[in-house]
Amino acid sequence: MELNALLAQPVALPSLPRAVALLMSELAQNEPSLRRLNQLFGTDPALAARLLELANSPTFQLPGQIAGIPEALALLGMAQLRTLVTSAPLGTTSRSVPGVNMQQFWRYSLNTAKLARSLAGIVHHNQIAAYTAGLLHALGELVIHLADPERAQSVNTLVAPFDLRRDKIEQRIFGYSYGQVTAGCARRWQLPEVVIDALQHQHAPFDNKVYEPLAGVIHLAAWRARARESELSEKELAVSFPGEVGLALGLDIDMVLQQDPIDWTARPEAADFIV
């Protein structure tokens, strides 16, 4: 399936049920906390994407200008937020997206977002845009699995969805990778160019005369998050570290590893909701 045909396929991106439940609870309050809403939307890629799509829609006459969840929440009314949340498709079963472990996907996406925000702060780039791009960057993987499940499964037999080599294998087989799919979706959602460019070039941020620092930040953040999912050893980390990207940004492997999100595994009730 060609990229444009894939993007034209209607897919329902599933949301984390607990995030939806907590958002509904917060929105039922007389005076919902914007800080809490920001935290909760910031844990779920699909909800964040729908929120940003709405904020950048013609309704608010600011297409291509709203890059972050806090800005979007400042625009929308509580009634609009309630409608958005209550209509969200839920990832309630292990087969919500065949071939993808959704619990792993949500954890991985959140870790990438946190890492991207931290790294962006070090290199003095927009941390809000970095968090958004990091949170959304792998949504294209869900789109591929939902719209073209047979070909997605053929790739899964070669390499797992969160393997460090995933983008290269997809590029070889499909002619595009999940990052380009995510960028295509972001373009349709009328997100800001800074986010679209970061998503489009996340796999090769400095190749072919391209220089996209925010894409480099996403590249490094995703490398670390995928390495964590693969439980790489210190030697494997050193061998796989994308040194050219790090060099262009002035970041070495130690600086990237030091930005790891706090390990909340000892407190499962808080694990997915600290942003």
Secondary structure, DSSP 8 states (H G I E B T S, - for coil): --HHHHHHS-----B-HHHHHHHHHHHTSSS--HHHHHHHHTT-HHHHHHHHHHHTSGGGT-TTT--SHHHHHHHS-HHHHHHHHHT--B--STTSSTT--HHHHHHHHHHHHHHHHHHHHHTT--HHHHHHHHHHTTHHHHHHHHHSHHHHHHHHTTS-TTSTTHHHHHHHHHSS-HHHHHHHHHHHTT--HHHHHHHHTTTSTTSTT---HHHHHHHHHHHHHHHHHTT--HHHHHHH--HHHHHHHT--HHHHHTT-----TT-TTTTTS--
